Amino acid sequence: MIDSFAYLAIATGLYAISKKKMLSFRLWHIASCVSYIIYGILKPATPILISGILFSAIHLFQIYKWRREV
């Protein structure tokens, strides 16, 4: 059951890199990161948890910056 979050994260991450638009990529990669965060909490796997949080923060910051420019 716990490993299903890791497989979901892999699947959404692969789907994210297939996106041509940057916003779509970032949103799908955030979904992947959320799955990794859940997996990191349940496993527990601290490096995966930390990387999921950091990647999510970077994507959210970039989306925030983009929205301010538009």
Biotite code that builds the C-alpha atoms (Angstrom):
import biotite.structure as struc

atoms = struc.array([
    struc.Atom([0.000, 0.000, 0.000], chain_id="A", res_id=1, res_name="MET", atom_name="CA", element="C"),
    struc.Atom([2.714, 2.494, 0.958], chain_id="A", res_id=2, res_name="ILE", atom_name="CA", element="C"),
    struc.Atom([4.723, 1.707, -2.170], chain_id="A", res_id=3, res_name="ASP", atom_name="CA", element="C"),
    struc.Atom([1.732, 2.673, -4.307], chain_id="A", res_id=4, res_name="SER", atom_name="CA", element="C"),
    struc.Atom([2.484, 6.325, -3.475], chain_id="A", res_id=5, res_name="PHE", atom_name="CA", element="C"),
    struc.Atom([5.981, 5.897, -4.890], chain_id="A", res_id=6, res_name="ALA", atom_name="CA", element="C"),
    struc.Atom([4.616, 4.336, -8.074], chain_id="A", res_id=7, res_name="TYR", atom_name="CA", element="C"),
    struc.Atom([2.058, 7.126, -8.366], chain_id="A", res_id=8, res_name="LEU", atom_name="CA", element="C"),
    struc.Atom([4.839, 9.690, -7.939], chain_id="A", res_id=9, res_name="ALA", atom_name="CA", element="C"),
    struc.Atom([6.882, 8.042, -10.679], chain_id="A", res_id=10, res_name="ILE", atom_name="CA", element="C"),
    struc.Atom([3.892, 7.929, -13.038], chain_id="A", res_id=11, res_name="ALA", atom_name="CA", element="C"),
    struc.Atom([2.939, 11.576, -12.486], chain_id="A", res_id=12, res_name="THR", atom_name="CA", element="C"),
    struc.Atom([6.570, 12.638, -12.769], chain_id="A", res_id=13, res_name="GLY", atom_name="CA", element="C"),
    struc.Atom([6.881, 10.881, -16.109], chain_id="A", res_id=14, res_name="LEU", atom_name="CA", element="C"),
    struc.Atom([3.634, 12.449, -17.257], chain_id="A", res_id=15, res_name="TYR", atom_name="CA", element="C"),
    struc.Atom([4.908, 15.868, -16.128], chain_id="A", res_id=16, res_name="ALA", atom_name="CA", element="C"),
    struc.Atom([7.986, 15.709, -18.342], chain_id="A", res_id=17, res_name="ILE", atom_name="CA", element="C"),
    struc.Atom([5.777, 14.971, -21.343], chain_id="A", res_id=18, res_name="SER", atom_name="CA", element="C"),
    struc.Atom([4.106, 18.370, -21.013], chain_id="A", res_id=19, res_name="LYS", atom_name="CA", element="C"),
    struc.Atom([5.176, 21.131, -23.389], chain_id="A", res_id=20, res_name="LYS", atom_name="CA", element="C"),
    struc.Atom([3.888, 24.081, -21.373], chain_id="A", res_id=21, res_name="LYS", atom_name="CA", element="C"),
    struc.Atom([5.912, 25.032, -18.323], chain_id="A", res_id=22, res_name="MET", atom_name="CA", element="C"),
    struc.Atom([2.901, 25.712, -16.086], chain_id="A", res_id=23, res_name="LEU", atom_name="CA", element="C"),
    struc.Atom([1.431, 22.308, -16.849], chain_id="A", res_id=24, res_name="SER", atom_name="CA", element="C"),
    struc.Atom([4.811, 20.689, -16.181], chain_id="A", res_id=25, res_name="PHE", atom_name="CA", element="C"),
    struc.Atom([5.139, 22.449, -12.833], chain_id="A", res_id=26, res_name="ARG", atom_name="CA", element="C"),
    struc.Atom([1.621, 21.549, -11.696], chain_id="A", res_id=27, res_name="LEU", atom_name="CA", element="C"),
    struc.Atom([2.017, 17.877, -12.615], chain_id="A", res_id=28, res_name="TRP", atom_name="CA", element="C"),
    struc.Atom([5.445, 17.757, -10.994], chain_id="A", res_id=29, res_name="HIS", atom_name="CA", element="C"),
    struc.Atom([3.966, 19.249, -7.817], chain_id="A", res_id=30, res_name="ILE", atom_name="CA", element="C"),
    struc.Atom([1.435, 16.387, -7.854], chain_id="A", res_id=31, res_name="ALA", atom_name="CA", element="C"),
    struc.Atom([4.364, 13.992, -8.161], chain_id="A", res_id=32, res_name="SER", atom_name="CA", element="C"),
    struc.Atom([6.132, 15.709, -5.269], chain_id="A", res_id=33, res_name="CYS", atom_name="CA", element="C"),
    struc.Atom([3.036, 15.426, -3.070], chain_id="A", res_id=34, res_name="VAL", atom_name="CA", element="C"),
    struc.Atom([3.017, 11.677, -3.696], chain_id="A", res_id=35, res_name="SER", atom_name="CA", element="C"),
    struc.Atom([6.709, 11.525, -2.790], chain_id="A", res_id=36, res_name="TYR", atom_name="CA", element="C"),
    struc.Atom([6.036, 13.544, 0.378], chain_id="A", res_id=37, res_name="ILE", atom_name="CA", element="C"),
    struc.Atom([3.277, 11.144, 1.432], chain_id="A", res_id=38, res_name="ILE", atom_name="CA", element="C"),
    struc.Atom([5.552, 8.194, 0.642], chain_id="A", res_id=39, res_name="TYR", atom_name="CA", element="C"),
    struc.Atom([8.408, 9.794, 2.609], chain_id="A", res_id=40, res_name="GLY", atom_name="CA", element="C"),
    struc.Atom([6.168, 10.285, 5.632], chain_id="A", res_id=41, res_name="ILE", atom_name="CA", element="C"),
    struc.Atom([4.666, 6.797, 5.577], chain_id="A", res_id=42, res_name="LEU", atom_name="CA", element="C"),
    struc.Atom([7.878, 4.860, 4.852], chain_id="A", res_id=43, res_name="LYS", atom_name="CA", element="C"),
    struc.Atom([9.684, 6.888, 6.615], chain_id="A", res_id=44, res_name="PRO", atom_name="CA", element="C"),
    struc.Atom([12.267, 8.045, 4.067], chain_id="A", res_id=45, res_name="ALA", atom_name="CA", element="C"),
    struc.Atom([13.649, 11.416, 5.103], chain_id="A", res_id=46, res_name="THR", atom_name="CA", element="C"),
    struc.Atom([15.694, 12.159, 1.924], chain_id="A", res_id=47, res_name="PRO", atom_name="CA", element="C"),
    struc.Atom([12.645, 11.564, -0.272], chain_id="A", res_id=48, res_name="ILE", atom_name="CA", element="C"),
    struc.Atom([10.493, 13.697, 2.022], chain_id="A", res_id=49, res_name="LEU", atom_name="CA", element="C"),
    struc.Atom([13.005, 16.558, 1.973], chain_id="A", res_id=50, res_name="ILE", atom_name="CA", element="C"),
    struc.Atom([13.446, 16.468, -1.807], chain_id="A", res_id=51, res_name="SER", atom_name="CA", element="C"),
    struc.Atom([9.658, 16.435, -2.334], chain_id="A", res_id=52, res_name="GLY", atom_name="CA", element="C"),
    struc.Atom([9.258, 19.483, -0.115], chain_id="A", res_id=53, res_name="ILE", atom_name="CA", element="C"),
    struc.Atom([12.135, 21.342, -1.786], chain_id="A", res_id=54, res_name="LEU", atom_name="CA", element="C"),
    struc.Atom([10.982, 20.614, -5.343], chain_id="A", res_id=55, res_name="PHE", atom_name="CA", element="C"),
    struc.Atom([7.428, 21.648, -4.442], chain_id="A", res_id=56, res_name="SER", atom_name="CA", element="C"),
    struc.Atom([8.653, 24.893, -2.911], chain_id="A", res_id=57, res_name="ALA", atom_name="CA", element="C"),
    struc.Atom([10.740, 25.701, -5.998], chain_id="A", res_id=58, res_name="ILE", atom_name="CA", element="C"),
    struc.Atom([7.834, 25.006, -8.353], chain_id="A", res_id=59, res_name="HIS", atom_name="CA", element="C"),
    struc.Atom([5.392, 27.023, -6.241], chain_id="A", res_id=60, res_name="LEU", atom_name="CA", element="C"),
    struc.Atom([7.828, 29.951, -6.085], chain_id="A", res_id=61, res_name="PHE", atom_name="CA", element="C"),
    struc.Atom([8.321, 29.885, -9.863], chain_id="A", res_id=62, res_name="GLN", atom_name="CA", element="C"),
    struc.Atom([4.557, 29.797, -10.434], chain_id="A", res_id=63, res_name="ILE", atom_name="CA", element="C"),
    struc.Atom([4.163, 32.701, -8.001], chain_id="A", res_id=64, res_name="TYR", atom_name="CA", element="C"),
    struc.Atom([6.834, 34.697, -9.864], chain_id="A", res_id=65, res_name="LYS", atom_name="CA", element="C"),
    struc.Atom([5.209, 33.953, -13.217], chain_id="A", res_id=66, res_name="TRP", atom_name="CA", element="C"),
    struc.Atom([1.765, 34.983, -11.967], chain_id="A", res_id=67, res_name="ARG", atom_name="CA", element="C"),
    struc.Atom([3.136, 38.316, -10.723], chain_id="A", res_id=68, res_name="ARG", atom_name="CA", element="C"),
    struc.Atom([4.612, 39.051, -14.159], chain_id="A", res_id=69, res_name="GLU", atom_name="CA", element="C"),
    struc.Atom([1.372, 38.322, -16.022], chain_id="A", res_id=70, res_name="VAL", atom_name="CA", element="C"),
])
